[in-house]
Amino acid sequence: GVFAETEDVADVEKFPWPDLKYLDFSEYRKTARRALDEGLAFFGGFWCPYYHLVADFFGMENYFIKMYENPAVVEAVTWHVVDFFDRANEILFDEMGDLIDVFFFGNDFGTQLDLMISPDMFRKFVLPGIKRLTATAKKYNKKTMLHSCGAISSAIPMIIDAGVDGIHPLQAKAAGMDAVTLSREFGRDLVFMGGVDTQQLLPFGKPREIMEEVRRLIDIFGPDYIISPSHEALLSNVSPENLLAMSRAAKGV
């Protein structure tokens, strides 16, 4: 990463950060309009993957080490990236906020077992960005849905306090991310979207098993639950039959 050896905040300021003047939402507006014309809700806004991008700027191992060795440099890079996304969202919401139902943004903060970094480091270097981006969306009267794969249950109370309304995609096989635990601990504060396991069930299960699992999730989460796979994409090992089974169960067919 370009900041792997950087020790001085002044060097961060010299970097040629992107210019907002190049933003063009004309094609994005067409996509949103087409979705709304088809009767769909539109989840939009900049994806804002600042955690990933800052990791790229340092290299992930260097990023985690610099959180301890040179936090000022990490914070300087982080705020440049967050500031770009936040200001870009303001322009977007000003231009076409009437077409966006939910501000949807994300990073992957978790592994299969836990957060990639400690809760303290998450609170210091990651949470402020969530708060700022969420506050801007709220200023435009948008609900907010945060995406993160992995075992993030230890960060969910902080995410709730930041003003997030929903979480996606609920990596079902990750530690602490099972439906019963999430509903019991956080169901009063969040809408959940996801949770239909893509690691084992959707690729290798039978249609009957998938339908039973979807019905189980609906029973656990209740009427505000949004049925979706436990990952943002369906890979080629998920059969059309299993996908249709999930859809039929979601529709109560």
SVG drawing of the C-alpha trace seen along z (x, -y; Angstrom):
<svg xmlns="http://www.w3.org/2000/svg" viewBox="-49 -20 57 53">
<polyline fill="none" stroke="black" stroke-width="0.4" points="0.0,0.0 1.1,-3.6 1.1,-4.5 2.8,-1.3 5.9,-3.2 4.3,-6.6 5.0,-8.0 4.0,-11.6 0.5,-12.9 1.8,-15.7 2.6,-13.0 -1.0,-11.8 -2.2,-15.3 0.0,-15.5 -1.6,-12.5 -3.8,-13.3 -7.2,-12.4 -10.1,-12.1 -12.1,-15.1 -15.8,-15.2 -16.3,-17.2 -16.1,-14.1 -19.2,-12.4 -21.9,-11.7 -25.2,-10.0 -27.0,-9.9 -26.8,-6.2 -27.4,-5.5 -30.6,-7.6 -31.8,-5.4 -31.2,-2.3 -33.1,-3.6 -36.0,-4.8 -36.2,-1.4 -36.3,0.4 -39.0,-1.8 -41.1,-1.5 -41.0,2.3 -42.4,1.9 -39.1,2.6 -37.5,0.8 -34.2,-0.8 -31.3,-0.4 -28.7,-2.9 -26.0,-5.5 -22.3,-5.1 -21.1,-1.7 -18.5,-3.5 -16.1,-0.6 -13.6,-2.8 -12.3,0.0 -11.3,2.0 -9.8,-0.9 -7.8,-2.1 -6.5,1.5 -5.5,1.3 -3.7,-2.0 -1.5,-0.4 -1.6,3.3 -3.8,5.1 -1.1,6.3 0.5,2.9 -2.9,1.3 -3.5,3.3 0.0,2.7 -0.2,-1.0 -3.4,-1.2 -1.0,-0.7 2.2,-2.2 1.0,-5.3 -2.7,-5.9 -2.5,-9.5 -1.5,-8.4 -4.3,-5.7 -6.9,-8.3 -5.7,-10.8 -6.1,-8.3 -9.4,-7.1 -10.9,-10.5 -9.9,-11.4 -11.7,-8.3 -14.7,-8.7 -14.9,-12.4 -15.0,-11.7 -17.8,-9.2 -19.8,-11.4 -19.6,-14.4 -20.4,-12.3 -23.5,-11.0 -24.6,-14.5 -24.4,-15.3 -26.1,-12.1 -29.0,-12.6 -29.4,-16.2 -29.7,-15.1 -31.8,-12.0 -32.5,-11.3 -36.2,-11.0 -35.4,-7.7 -33.5,-6.0 -35.5,-4.2 -32.6,-2.9 -29.0,-4.0 -27.1,-0.7 -23.4,-0.6 -20.8,1.8 -17.5,3.3 -16.6,6.8 -15.5,6.5 -15.6,10.1 -13.9,13.5 -15.7,16.8 -14.9,16.5 -14.8,12.9 -14.0,9.3 -10.7,8.9 -9.6,6.3 -10.4,5.9 -13.6,4.1 -11.5,1.3 -9.8,0.8 -13.1,1.0 -14.5,-1.7 -11.5,-4.0 -10.9,-3.5 -14.1,-2.2 -17.1,-3.3 -16.6,-7.0 -17.0,-6.5 -20.3,-4.5 -21.6,-7.3 -20.8,-10.1 -22.2,-8.3 -25.3,-7.2 -25.9,-10.8 -25.8,-12.2 -28.3,-9.6 -30.6,-10.5 -30.3,-14.1 -32.0,-13.1 -34.6,-11.0 -33.1,-7.7 -33.2,-4.4 -29.7,-2.7 -28.7,0.8 -25.1,1.9 -23.5,4.8 -20.8,6.9 -20.0,10.5 -18.4,12.5 -18.8,12.8 -19.6,9.2 -21.9,9.7 -19.4,8.0 -19.7,4.8 -23.5,4.8 -24.2,2.8 -21.9,0.1 -23.5,0.3 -26.9,-0.2 -25.7,-3.2 -24.3,-4.7 -27.9,-4.9 -28.0,-1.9 -31.4,-0.5 -30.6,2.9 -27.8,5.4 -27.1,7.6 -26.2,10.4 -26.1,12.4 -23.4,15.0 -25.3,17.9 -22.3,20.2 -20.2,17.5 -19.8,17.5 -22.6,15.7 -24.5,15.0 -27.2,17.6 -30.8,16.4 -31.8,17.2 -28.9,15.3 -29.4,12.3 -33.1,12.1 -32.8,12.5 -30.0,10.0 -30.8,7.3 -34.2,8.0 -35.8,5.0 -33.3,2.6 -32.6,3.8 -34.2,5.2 -32.3,8.2 -31.7,9.1 -30.1,12.4 -29.3,15.5 -30.2,18.2 -26.9,20.1 -24.7,19.9 -21.8,22.0 -23.7,25.3 -27.5,25.1 -28.0,23.3 -25.3,25.0 -25.7,28.5 -29.1,28.7 -32.4,30.1 -35.2,27.7 -37.3,29.0 -34.6,28.3 -34.2,24.7 -37.9,24.1 -38.0,25.4 -35.1,23.1 -36.7,20.0 -39.8,20.7 -37.8,21.2 -36.1,17.9 -39.4,16.1 -40.7,17.6 -37.6,16.4 -37.2,12.9 -40.8,12.0 -42.6,9.9 -39.8,7.2 -37.3,9.8 -36.0,9.5 -35.2,13.0 -31.9,13.1 -28.8,15.3 -26.1,15.0 -23.8,13.5 -24.3,10.7 -23.8,13.0 -25.0,16.4 -22.2,18.5 -22.6,20.9 -22.8,23.9 -26.4,22.8 -28.9,24.6 -31.9,22.8 -34.1,25.3 -32.7,24.2 -33.0,20.5 -36.6,21.0 -37.2,22.9 -36.0,20.0 -38.2,17.6 -41.3,19.8 -40.8,20.1 -40.3,16.4 -43.6,15.8 -45.4,18.4 -46.1,20.6"/>
</svg>
